[in-house]
């Protein structure tokens, strides 16, 4: 075969890819890699036009079909699934290939159908959407006959007639059909308007009947103004209706196939085989519903191109493509930023605004962002580097807007905003026009705006140091500056000499400094008087909180210099600490002491609690009980409390998963042993017996861990219910509005537990419903539970 | 069914660099194997003032940090501008390479690189004067890293030097 001479350059000018006129004796694998590279890179910045590159590539591939057909099929199927932002580039390519080789076109369609079935079977619903969209755009390229595409859509929409299936299932099939229409609506309507109208009517009926209990839980803001947080299907429906009203005229999508119309319309089309949607399986994981995040409209971009309206189909396409670019390139921030900024058609839209909106939309997405939070911080920094004259201004404008709307922003989203903003500022010398936010100084410190600023400054301090924060804010902001993170030692000096624990604190301090043994220290501690015990009460040891207090205060004081010093102290005296915290009271009290000494340094509290859980000085339930205790009520709305709680739940989760994995591995090992059909000698019989014993032990361990996990959630939810009920009853009897800042925080923190740990909590739904979230519960609290259940209905 | 396209699975930020620890006990192959499985990162270009707490706050953004070892001047036993961060998971370290490497800590662009694993003794600078090798030879003035490089500062006898 001959490969045409032909040069590509990608954005960086690297990887010049040349196919030579005379065939070199290259290894097949090199040719396969080259084909992969050619196909993946088509559409990128080039000295030639896109049409010219597509024409050239189609020629190259056609010539290679005899030897590399399967490889080419596989590559094209992959780009269809993994590069949805370049959809129309690849459908055009397939169209050109089909025009040159009808059989290949047919094989490609068959391969795509196989791939579609595979992705659905594997719960890869997002990828399946891209595959269906690809197929539908193939109608525009004369590869697939319109009526057969309509038939597939009809089969999809008929899923809405199924009974006793989760709403999220039929949601998905409706979503797929609607989301293809921006690409292929015009073509399909021209050929099959009656059928399309019928489809749309069916969809409309379905949408009207949908349960939307889940929506409040997913909204970033509770307010409808200035932009309603629409449920994603409602928004898409409105966009498609508008598209239809505009007679399916869609002007944003780049359609390279239009330039090839004369070639493509000569091609023979294929019919899609009848496609029956796979039936509902109990272990199917359909995508969760979502809410469309909007923070900008056409009034926000001061000059230049106008932002498409919220119900325009252009808005949908732009957002889809930007999300897809992030999905493809999130691991490589420079490439991601470059790809976002070189979005085709960028000159007709206020691209920076779209990018910032999409990025914040992902960062604030509930339950969780698609990617790790820190990625978005770094991506925004890269974007600022590439567009220093424009993007920072848009970002500042966005930050200002987010600040102004804090009053109605979901608490979880505020957490993420705090973390993002502080980290972002730390990369830009903490420069910010704090005075613009002096309105936050005029209201109570527990209101959202001053609270936000306070938490931001605390996070900024963690990334720098106290004096830096004092220096960067105006003096008027002093009430919001975090405390200096210093240790508070009860037994500091002689002024404490009247305290009952003082003498022993001196003795213990000296003992530690002189490297006394644990026995000696425990003996010294016996001299600590017990405030809980009557002098003449001889009924045995009641728990002595003062003993914990004296030892831990003294120890942590000696180790206060750094995290490492404190960790080392906890490690060295692990035995004593375990001894002191045998009881639940002991565990609770150790946490209380840690707080007492380090309450100016929440970061230290968090790492100490983490270490104590990992070294089993305290358990997860003790931490939960401590956070919800009366002693901590005044800190209840502070961010560090929730960071500790969520970290605790995650540790519990990882612990359970670890043992489950050990069990799976042991089971696999046993199965492998059985698989060996050799005659079993005594040695392998013994081994099998040991394995079975091990499996039994692990099984018990798993059950015990799961029981502990379930108990942890029960503790947490019980505490929430108690606190919230108390508040609601108090307000009712006093005829006071329930919506205090405390209440908003508390109820949204309850939501947050469900959202952040929904996978784990699903396992315990039965118990939760029977024991806690019963019909007798106050409707405000029960609503949170019901919204959560609605996420998977 | 469909190909796993290498062109699309590019993840260059987590690739191992050209650097190889000359003091590593073992051959190149062994070292590279450890680097590719490592949960530990070397972090360089820190200010001498940067604390364990600051490192912990920043690096916790990519995963749970198991431990931090601040690099020390071998003679003075004070921070000399580097550290090791060990994660509980490989993923935590990978995400740090992707999203924290090349960003700022304490106003300085820091650099992370895979490390084969902390061993006692590796917390000390290997420069002749006790700090890091790079601080022996650099010519510029960096107030956060002791001022002038050791060699350069020997030629500036009257320059007031920062001491930490």
HADDOCK unambig.tbl for C-alpha pairs under 7 A between the chains (distance, minus, plus):
assign (segid A and resid 37 and name CA) (segid B and resid 7 and name CA) 6.53 0.50 0.50
assign (segid A and resid 40 and name CA) (segid B and resid 7 and name CA) 6.87 0.50 0.50
assign (segid A and resid 74 and name CA) (segid B and resid 1 and name CA) 6.89 0.50 0.50
assign (segid A and resid 74 and name CA) (segid B and resid 2 and name CA) 4.60 0.50 0.50
assign (segid A and resid 74 and name CA) (segid B and resid 3 and name CA) 5.46 0.50 0.50
assign (segid A and resid 75 and name CA) (segid B and resid 2 and name CA) 6.66 0.50 0.50
assign (segid A and resid 75 and name CA) (segid B and resid 3 and name CA) 5.83 0.50 0.50
assign (segid A and resid 77 and name CA) (segid B and resid 2 and name CA) 6.09 0.50 0.50
assign (segid A and resid 78 and name CA) (segid B and resid 2 and name CA) 5.50 0.50 0.50
assign (segid A and resid 78 and name CA) (segid B and resid 3 and name CA) 6.08 0.50 0.50
assign (segid A and resid 331 and name CA) (segid B and resid 11 and name CA) 6.00 0.50 0.50
assign (segid A and resid 331 and name CA) (segid B and resid 98 and name CA) 6.42 0.50 0.50
assign (segid A and resid 332 and name CA) (segid B and resid 11 and name CA) 6.36 0.50 0.50
assign (segid A and resid 332 and name CA) (segid B and resid 13 and name CA) 6.66 0.50 0.50
assign (segid A and resid 332 and name CA) (segid B and resid 98 and name CA) 6.96 0.50 0.50
assign (segid A and resid 374 and name CA) (segid B and resid 61 and name CA) 6.18 0.50 0.50
assign (segid A and resid 374 and name CA) (segid B and resid 62 and name CA) 6.80 0.50 0.50
assign (segid A and resid 374 and name CA) (segid B and resid 99 and name CA) 6.52 0.50 0.50
assign (segid A and resid 375 and name CA) (segid B and resid 99 and name CA) 5.77 0.50 0.50
assign (segid A and resid 378 and name CA) (segid B and resid 99 and name CA) 5.87 0.50 0.50
assign (segid A and resid 427 and name CA) (segid B and resid 103 and name CA) 6.97 0.50 0.50
assign (segid A and resid 427 and name CA) (segid B and resid 104 and name CA) 5.25 0.50 0.50
assign (segid A and resid 427 and name CA) (segid B and resid 107 and name CA) 6.56 0.50 0.50
assign (segid A and resid 429 and name CA) (segid B and resid 107 and name CA) 6.34 0.50 0.50
assign (segid A and resid 462 and name CA) (segid B and resid 54 and name CA) 5.91 0.50 0.50
assign (segid A and resid 462 and name CA) (segid B and resid 57 and name CA) 6.41 0.50 0.50
assign (segid A and resid 463 and name CA) (segid B and resid 54 and name CA) 5.01 0.50 0.50
assign (segid A and resid 463 and name CA) (segid B and resid 57 and name CA) 6.44 0.50 0.50
assign (segid A and resid 463 and name CA) (segid B and resid 58 and name CA) 6.82 0.50 0.50
assign (segid A and resid 463 and name CA) (segid B and resid 106 and name CA) 6.98 0.50 0.50
assign (segid A and resid 464 and name CA) (segid B and resid 54 and name CA) 6.52 0.50 0.50
assign (segid A and resid 464 and name CA) (segid B and resid 106 and name CA) 5.98 0.50 0.50
assign (segid A and resid 563 and name CA) (segid B and resid 53 and name CA) 6.97 0.50 0.50
